[in-house]
């Protein structure tokens, strides 16, 4: 077996979803990634990552955030809600590495881990999901407001709705609830 064949075999059989993209187009993915999203590999390769997001707005917002983080650090990591084939939402841990720091999304390698066994998705609005995900990341209301381009007051409104919906009294309880009972 040649080194190239060996490396290809490792990529294909990794126990985590692996993905190579150029300008957010899926050029190569492994079997685990395709299986995680409910597709055959050939259905995904050549497609925009947009088909894996709950909405085009989520895709666009994430792209802006990825560009910023990859430009600053060359790497990116978060947990987010993604969409399987058939419009089934699930929690996913995403980690990425830019291969072209000057153009962060030109070429990138990504790993995806399915968190649905740990975090089922609750029925929330898109904005509640966004605010909840950023609260779990440890961001303050001001940081969330900047990230989502909304006012801190609006962040507090969504946070209060989440607290009421989950029946918790404070931010710590909300974060604990969001990390065990997904949004």
C-alpha positions as CSV (number, residue, x, y, z in Angstrom):
1,X,0.0,0.0,0.0
2,X,1.4,3.4,-0.9
3,X,1.6,6.3,1.5
4,X,-1.1,8.1,-0.4
5,X,-3.4,5.1,-0.2
6,X,-2.7,4.8,3.5
7,X,-3.5,8.4,4.1
8,X,-6.7,8.2,2.1
9,X,-7.7,5.1,4.1
10,X,-7.2,7.0,7.4
11,X,-9.3,9.9,6.2
12,X,-12.1,7.6,5.0
13,X,-12.2,5.5,8.1
14,X,-11.7,8.2,10.8
15,X,-14.2,7.8,13.7
16,X,-15.1,11.5,13.4
17,X,-16.7,13.4,10.5
18,X,-13.9,14.9,8.3
19,X,-14.5,17.5,5.7
20,X,-12.3,19.5,3.2
21,X,-13.9,22.7,1.8
22,X,-13.0,25.5,-0.6
23,X,-15.0,28.7,-0.3
24,X,-17.5,26.7,1.8
25,X,-18.1,24.1,-0.9
26,X,-17.7,20.5,0.2
27,X,-14.9,19.0,-2.0
28,X,-14.3,15.9,0.1
29,X,-15.9,14.3,3.1
30,X,-15.4,10.9,4.8
31,X,-18.1,8.2,5.4
32,X,-18.7,9.3,9.0
33,X,-19.5,12.8,8.0
34,X,-21.9,11.8,5.3
35,X,-23.5,9.2,7.6
36,X,-23.9,11.9,10.4
37,X,-25.9,14.1,8.0
38,X,-27.9,11.3,6.5
39,X,-26.4,11.6,3.0
40,X,-24.3,9.5,0.6
41,X,-20.9,11.1,0.1
42,X,-21.6,11.8,-3.6
43,X,-24.7,13.7,-2.6
44,X,-22.6,16.1,-0.5
45,X,-19.4,16.6,-2.6
46,X,-19.7,19.7,-4.7
47,X,-22.5,21.1,-2.5
48,X,-22.5,24.3,-0.5
49,X,-22.3,23.8,3.3
50,X,-25.6,25.8,3.3
51,X,-27.6,22.6,2.9
52,X,-26.4,21.5,6.4
53,X,-27.6,24.7,8.2
54,X,-31.1,25.3,9.7
55,X,-31.4,28.4,7.6
56,X,-29.5,30.5,5.0
57,X,-29.3,33.2,7.7
58,X,-27.5,30.8,10.0
59,X,-25.2,29.8,7.2
60,X,-24.4,33.5,6.4
61,X,-23.9,34.5,10.0
62,X,-21.7,31.5,10.7
63,X,-19.6,32.3,7.7
64,X,-18.9,35.9,8.9
65,X,-18.0,34.6,12.3
66,X,-15.8,31.8,10.9
67,X,-14.0,34.3,8.7
68,X,-13.3,36.6,11.7
69,X,-12.1,33.8,14.0
70,X,-10.0,32.0,11.3
71,X,-8.4,35.3,10.3
72,X,-7.4,36.0,13.9
73,X,-6.5,32.5,15.1
74,X,-6.3,30.2,12.1
75,X,-8.6,27.8,13.9
76,X,-12.3,27.8,14.9
77,X,-14.4,25.7,17.3
78,X,-17.9,25.8,18.5
79,X,-21.1,23.8,19.1
80,X,-24.0,24.5,16.9
81,X,-27.3,23.2,15.6
82,X,-27.0,21.7,12.1
83,X,-29.5,20.0,9.8
84,X,-29.5,16.4,8.6
85,X,-31.2,15.3,5.4
86,X,-34.9,15.4,5.9
87,X,-34.7,18.7,7.9
88,X,-33.8,17.0,11.2
89,X,-32.0,19.4,13.5
90,X,-29.2,18.2,15.8
91,X,-26.3,19.5,17.9
92,X,-22.9,19.3,16.4
93,X,-19.4,20.2,17.6
94,X,-17.5,21.8,14.8
95,X,-13.7,22.5,14.6
96,X,-11.9,24.0,11.7
97,X,-8.5,24.9,10.5
98,X,-7.8,27.3,7.6
99,X,-5.1,26.2,5.2
100,X,-4.9,29.7,3.7
101,X,-4.8,32.3,6.6
102,X,-5.0,35.3,4.3
103,X,-8.2,33.9,2.8
104,X,-9.7,31.9,5.7
105,X,-12.5,30.1,3.9
106,X,-10.6,29.5,0.6
107,X,-9.3,26.2,1.9
108,X,-10.2,24.6,5.2
109,X,-10.3,21.3,7.0
110,X,-13.2,20.6,9.4
111,X,-14.2,18.0,12.0
112,X,-17.8,17.4,13.0
113,X,-19.0,15.4,16.0
114,X,-22.6,14.5,16.5
115,X,-23.8,15.6,20.0
116,X,-27.4,14.6,19.6
117,X,-27.0,11.7,22.1
118,X,-26.0,14.2,24.7
119,X,-28.2,17.1,23.6
120,X,-31.5,16.7,21.9
121,X,-32.8,19.8,20.2
122,X,-35.7,21.8,21.9
123,X,-38.1,23.8,19.8
124,X,-36.8,27.4,19.9
125,X,-36.8,30.3,17.5
126,X,-33.7,30.9,15.5
127,X,-32.7,33.9,17.6
128,X,-33.3,32.0,20.8
129,X,-31.0,29.2,19.5
130,X,-28.4,31.8,18.6
131,X,-28.5,33.5,22.0
132,X,-28.5,30.2,23.8
133,X,-25.5,28.8,21.9
134,X,-23.5,32.0,22.6
135,X,-24.5,31.9,26.3
136,X,-23.2,28.3,26.5
137,X,-19.9,29.6,24.9
138,X,-19.7,32.0,27.9
139,X,-20.3,35.3,26.1
140,X,-21.8,38.2,27.9
141,X,-24.9,40.0,26.7
142,X,-22.8,42.8,25.2
143,X,-20.6,40.3,23.4
144,X,-23.6,38.4,22.1
145,X,-25.2,41.7,21.0
146,X,-22.1,42.6,19.0
147,X,-21.8,39.1,17.5
148,X,-25.5,39.1,16.4
149,X,-25.7,42.8,15.6
150,X,-28.5,43.4,18.0
151,X,-28.8,45.5,21.2
152,X,-27.8,44.1,24.6
153,X,-31.4,44.8,25.7
154,X,-32.7,42.4,23.0
155,X,-30.2,39.8,24.2
156,X,-31.7,40.1,27.7
157,X,-35.2,39.7,26.3
158,X,-34.3,36.5,24.6
159,X,-32.3,35.3,27.6
160,X,-35.3,36.0,29.9
161,X,-37.6,34.0,27.5
162,X,-35.2,31.1,27.6
163,X,-35.1,31.2,31.4
164,X,-38.9,31.3,31.5
165,X,-39.2,28.5,29.0
166,X,-36.7,26.2,30.8
167,X,-38.1,27.2,34.3
168,X,-34.8,28.4,35.7
169,X,-34.0,31.4,38.0
170,X,-30.6,32.6,36.8
171,X,-28.0,32.5,34.0
172,X,-26.0,29.7,35.6
173,X,-29.0,27.4,35.7
174,X,-29.9,28.4,32.2
175,X,-26.4,27.5,30.9
176,X,-26.5,24.2,32.8
177,X,-29.9,23.4,31.3
178,X,-28.8,24.4,27.8
179,X,-25.8,22.2,28.0
180,X,-27.8,19.1,29.1
181,X,-31.1,19.8,27.4
182,X,-30.2,21.3,24.0
183,X,-31.7,24.1,22.2
